[in-house]
Amino acid sequence: MHKSLIKNCLLMLAITTLSACSTTSFTDLFSNYNQQMNDVKQAQQQGNFQQAISLIPSRSRNNGSYNLSLLEKARLEYLANNNKQSQEDFTEVYHLVQQAQLAAKIELSRGVENVAAVISNDNAIRYDIPLYEQSMLHSYQALNYLALQDLSGALVEVRRANLVQEQALTTNAKSIHSAQAKMAEQGLNMAEFSRQYPTMDNTIGNIKNGFQNAYTFYLSALLYEAVEQSNDAYIDYKKALEIYPDNSYLQQDVWRLANTLYMNSDIALFKASLPQAITIKNEHKNKSANQGQVIFIVENGIIAAKQEIAINLPIFTSRNNMRFYSVALPSYQNNLKTYSPLRVNYQSKHYQSEEVVRLQSLAAKQLKDQLPSIVTRQVVRLVAKEEIRQQLERKGGDIGNIFTSIYNIATEKADTRSWSTLPDSIHILKLSLPVGEHQLMLNMNGTNQQVKVSVRPNKTTLVKLASIGTYNQYQTYNL
């Protein structure tokens, strides 16, 4: 009798587990993504990028996290200066994003995945690349094109990055409201939930949403200027400034182009709102043919991983009985790491970088906006699992109850997936230099490093710096 019951319980759990694993590996289902990436990030921290790539868990194309593995690999290939391979990987990810969007439109994408998630956890759902990660995908792809001396290809990518943000502006508020409404339908109040869920307010700061990225707008403005599309550049500089209004380099570029393009109405407004930029009012008039611009883009650190936390929620079962259940949810730490600005000395003048995006803040804000949807799925999942447990308890007594309880505990895992090899913070610095070759002394986080730059008349030299732990590297691009 007991052998028959055990056999039936094992068979049912095997069926549910296998259905969940149809789009998810066994490891993904029972362990957190951030734990799987620990060794990868440690190798990245040491500048061992090829080793880091080899440590990324292998996933098949039908795995729900395959697109995320490609993102991690493409980013590390970029850091290793393998731009062609990085470009190919990012291109595949972009095609996967397009396929997912098309599938969602014709409502074919989530049936099997949602069934698997109901009996396991959110790791069984295909990873939807968040909007801030999509914009960074296209930003890195643009830099890959620049490294391969394809400026037109880079322009295509920055347009795609900006399109992601523009489309999000029209859909973000609606999707958040819809998710909160569905959460309320499950009998959960967002305010009550927020009292238990650890705050991420310090990490989020004062950003408005989790997708508007001043860095991507700044990069696109630089490329537009490189092809003499000043009006398009001006628009994107303004967008970047709207997101990061205190960045003096953005202020200067907006003021400079406002005067160049005779944007008189904007000039009148900027005289009041950009007093610091007024000091360079005539810079565009005095620009020498014997000078060029050097712009530093500085990537600092590695973005922090999501952590799993547990909270108790009052949930009504299928029999309308209210019980408290412990649920596993993702969260971010509630603090931001401090980075020293890049400092450049040139002819007794001192320059320092300023932050243009904090990706950690975007990630935390994006997660906060997703929480109503995450919690709603958790409620549906717990009710379904409880129903399965009760059915097996009725049929198998204590044995059925024990088996399902073990399975439910083992699969109660938060979805901690995110693009975890991204930088934490990005800074910019800009200076004008005479035409020719220059050896510049940089100080990054207390470490001195010489960088050689070639300056062309009325052109921009872009210097991309990565500061990861004690590892510093740079690449230059002539625009």
N, C-alpha and C positions, 0 to 999 in steps of 0.2 A: 504493500500500500504506500509506504513512505517513498520507496524507490520510484513508483509511478508518479507521485506528486512532485518529487524533485525533478524528474524527467520533464514533466509538463511545465514546471516553472522555468527550468533552464531553457526549454524550447521557446517559450514566450519571450524571455529576456534576450535570447539569441536573435530572434526575429526582429525585435525592436532595435537592438544594437546594430544589426546588419543594415536595417533600413536607414538608420542614422548615418552609418558609415558609407552609404552609397555615394555621398558627396563629401565625406569628411574622413580623414584618416583616424585610426584608433587612437593615436597619440593626441591629435587635435581634440578629440572628444573628451579625453580624461585628464589632460594637463593644460595649464594656461600657456597662451602664446608667449607672454613675456618671459616665462621660464625657459621656453624653447630657444629664445633669442639671446639669452644671457651670454653664452660663449661667443656668439656672433658679435655682439656689441663690445665685448671685452677685446676681441681681436681688432675691431674697428678703432677702439680707443687707443690702441697701441700702433695704429697705422699699418697693421697687417691685413690689407684689404683682400688679397687673394685667399688668405686663410679664412677670413670672415665669410667670403663667398662659399667656400667649401663646407662651411659649418651650417649654412642655411638648410633647414629640414627639406628633404626632397618631397615634392608633391606632384601628383599627376594632373593632367589638364582638367579632369572632371572634378578635382578637389575644390571645395569652396574657397580655399585660401590660396589657390594657385596664383591668382592675380597679385596678391600681396607678396608672395615669395618673389615674383618677378620684379615688383617695385624695389624690394630690398636688394636684390641682385643688381638691378640697373643702377641704383644709387651707389653701390659699392664699386661697380665697374667704372662709374664716372670718377669716383675718388682715385681709382687706380689708373686713371688716364686711358682706359680702354674705351674710348668714346664711340667707336663703331659698334661694339658689342652692347654697350649701354643704350645706344640709339635703337638697336634692334629690339632689345627687351622692352624699352619704353613704348615703342611702336606696337608691340604685341599687347601690352597692357591697355593702350588706347583703343585698340580694336575690341578687346574684351569689354571695356566700358561701353562702347557703342553697341555691342551685341546685347549687353544687359539692359541698356536703355530701351532698345527695340523690343526685347522680350517683355519688359514691364509694360510697354504701351499696348501690346497685344495680349497682355494678361496670361502669359504662359510660363513665367519664370519661377514662381514661388510655391506651386502646389506641393511637389514632393519635398522640397526643402522645409516647408512649414510643418509638414507631418513629422519629419525627422526631428525638427527642433522641439515640437511639443513633447516628444517622448525622450528627449535628451537635453540639449541646451542650445544656446544661440550660436555656438561654434559650428553647428550643423547647417547654418544658413550661409549662403554665399556672401563673401565679404563685399559689401558695397563701399567702394572707395569714397571717403568723404570729400566734400568739395574743396577744402583747403589742400588735401593731398592731390587732388586732380590738378589744381592750379600749379602746384609744385612740380608735378610730373611734367607739365608742358614747359615750365621754366628751366628745368634741367635738360629737357630735350632741346630747347633753344640754345643752351650753352654747348650741347653736343654738336649741334649744327655749326655754331661759331668755331668750335675746335676743328671741325672738318672744313672750315672756310666756305660755308654755305649760308650767307646772310639772308637770302630769300627764304630758305627753310626755317631759319630762326624766327623770322617775322611771322610765318604761319603759326608757329608754336605759341608765340606771345599773344597772338590774336585768339587762339584757342583758350589760353589761360584766362584772358579777360572775358571771353564769352561765358565761361563757366561761372564767373562771379556775377555777370549781368543777369544771366538766367536765374541764378539763385535768389537775387533780390526780389524777383516776382513770385517765387514759390515758397521761400523760407517761412515767412510768417504763417501762411496758410497751412503748411505741413505741421508746424508746431502746434497750432490751435487744434487741428484734427487729432493729433496724437494725445493731447491733453483731454479732449472730449472722450476718446476711447478709453483712456485710463479711468475717467470718472464713471463710465458705464460699468466698470468692474468694481465699483464701490470704493475706489481709492481717491483720496483728496491730495492734490499736489502739495498743498501747504503742510499737511500732516506728514506726508512722505519726506518733505524737505527738512523737517525737524529731526528726523533720524539719519538721513543721508549726510555724510560729512561734507562740509562746505568746500567749494573750490574757488571762492570769491577772490582770494589773494592771487591765485594763479590766473584767473580770467581777467582781473583788472577792470578797466573801463571800456573794453572793446564792445562793439555793438552786436557783432555776430561772429560765427565761427568759420567764415569763408572769405571775407574781404581781406585781401593781402596786398599791402602797400608795396611790398618788394616786387611782386609780379608786374604791377603797374609801372613801377620805376624802371624795371628792366625793359619793358616794352617801349617806354618813352625814350630810353637811350638808343634803342634800335631804330625807332622812327626818326630820331634826329640824325642817325648815321646815314639814312637814305634821304635826308632832307625833307621829311614829311613833318614839318614843324607844327602844323595845326594838330595832327594826331598826337604828337609828342606832348604838346601843351595840355591836351585833354587828359592824358594819362598822368602827367605830373600833378595836375589838379586833383585827380582821383586819389593818388597816393597821398597828397597833402591833406585831403579831407579825412583820411584814415589816420595819418600820423601828423597832426598839425604842428607839433613842436619840433619837428626835425628841420634844422636850419638849412640843410642841403636841399631839401624839397622846397623850402621857402624861396631859396635863392634861384632855383631853376624855374619855378613858377613866375617869380618876379621878372627874371631875365627874359623869358619868352613872352610874357604879357607885354613888355615894352617892345620887343622885337616885332611882334605881330600887331602892335597898336591896339591892344584890347583895352580901350579907354575906360569902359565901364568897370572892368575887373581891376584896372589900375587904381581907380578911385577907391574901390573897396579895400584893396591890398595895402594902400597907404596907411589905413587905420589898423588892419589886422596883421600886417607883416612888417613891423617897424625895424626889425633887425635886418631884413632883406633890403631895405632902402639904401643901406650903405654901399650896395653894389649896383646902384641904379644905372650907372653909365658903363658898366663892365662890358656890355655887348657893343657899345660904341668904340671902346678902347681896345677891343680884342685885336691882338697883334697876329700878323700872318706868320710870325716866328714863334708862335706858341701853340700848344695843344693841351687837351684835358687828360688827366689821369684819374680814373675812378676805381676805387677799391670796394669790392663787395666781400664782406667778411662773415664767414659762417662760424658760429661759436657753439662748441659742445655737441651733445647728442640729446635729442628730445627724450624726456622721461617716459617710461612705460606706464600703461594702466596697471593698477593694482586691484586685486579682488578684495571686496569687503562684504560683510554679512550683516543684514538688518532683519528685524522681525516685522512682518506685515500682517494686518488683519485681513483674511481672505475668506470669502463665502464659497463653500464647496458646492458640488452639483446638487446636494440635498438641502442647500440654503442654510447650512450650519456655518457659523463664523468661528474660524480657528486662526491662531497665529502660526505663521510659518517663517522659518529662517530662509532667506533667499540670498543668493550670491550675485553681486552687482559689480560692475567696473567703476573705478574712480581714479582720479589723478591726485597726486600730492598737492597740498595747499600752500606751496611756496615756490618761488622762482629763484634760480641760481643767479648770482651776480657775475657779470663779465666785465673785465676792464676793457675800455675802448682801445682800438688800434691807434697807436701814436706814430706819426711820421714827422721827422725833422728834415727840413730842407732850407739851406742858406739862412740859418738862425731863426727860421720860422717854424712854429709847431702847429700841427694839425691833429685832430683826433676824430675818430668815427662816431657815428650816432646810430642808434637802433632804428630799423625801418620795419621790422616785423618780429613778433615773438610767437613762433610756431607753437610753443607750449600753451600759450594763452588761447590760440585758435583751437587747438585740440581739446582743451578743457571746456571751452564754450560750446563746441560742436557736441561733445558728450553730454553736457547739461541739457542741450536742446533735444537730444535723442532719448533722454531718460524716460519720459512718459511712454514711448513706444517699447523700450526695453522692459519696463516694469509691467506693462500690459501683457507682453508675451510671457513674462514670468508667472503672472497670475493664471493665465490660460494653461500654462505648462503644469503648474502645481495642482490645479484642479483635475487635469487629465491624469496625472501620475497618481493622485489620491484615488481616483476612480478605479484605475488599474489595480492599485494595492488592495482596495476593498474587495474587488472581484476575486482576486487570487486568494485573499484571506478567507472569503466565503467558501471557495472551492478547495483550498489547500490548508486552511487553518494557519497555525503558527509558522509552518514552513513557507507557505506562500507569502505570508506577511514579511518574514525575515528576508526572503530573496528580493522582493520588490523594494523593501526598505534599503537594503544594501545597494541595489541598482540606483535608486533615487538619490542616495547620498553621494555615490560615486560620480553621477552625472550632473550634480549640482555645481556647475562651474560657470564663472562669469566669462563673458567674451572680452578678453583683454587684447584683441587684435588691433593693431594700428601700424602705420609705417614707422617703424621704430629706429631706422638708421638716419632719419632726417636730422638736420641741425636743430638746436634749441632756439637760437636767436641769430638774426642776420643784421649786420651793421653796414653802413655806407660811409665813404669818405671821398671827397673830391678836391683836387687842386690843379692849378694851371702851371705848366712847366715849359721852358724853352724847347724848341725842336732839337732832337738829338737823343743820344744814349745817356741814361742816368742810372746811377747806383743810389738807391734810396735806403736809408736805415729805418727799419720798422721795429717797433716794440709791441709784441703781442703777448699779453698776460705776463709781462715781466721778462720775456725772452726776446733778445735782439736778433734780428735777421736782416740780411741785405737782399734787396730785390732789384733786379735789373729791368728797366723799362725803356721802350723805344717810343719816342714822342714824334708825331708827324704834324705838320702845320694844319691848324684848324680841324684836327681829327681827335678822336677819343681812343685812348688805350685803356682797356678794361682789365683790371687785375683781380682775379678771383682767389681769395684766400680761405683756407680751411684750417681752423684751430680746434683740434680735438684732443683733449687731454694735454699731453706734452708734445703731441705731433702737430707740426705746422707744414703746410705745403701751399704752393701758389701756381696759378696758370695765368697766362696773359693772352688777351685777344685784341687785335687791332680792328676797330670798327670803321 
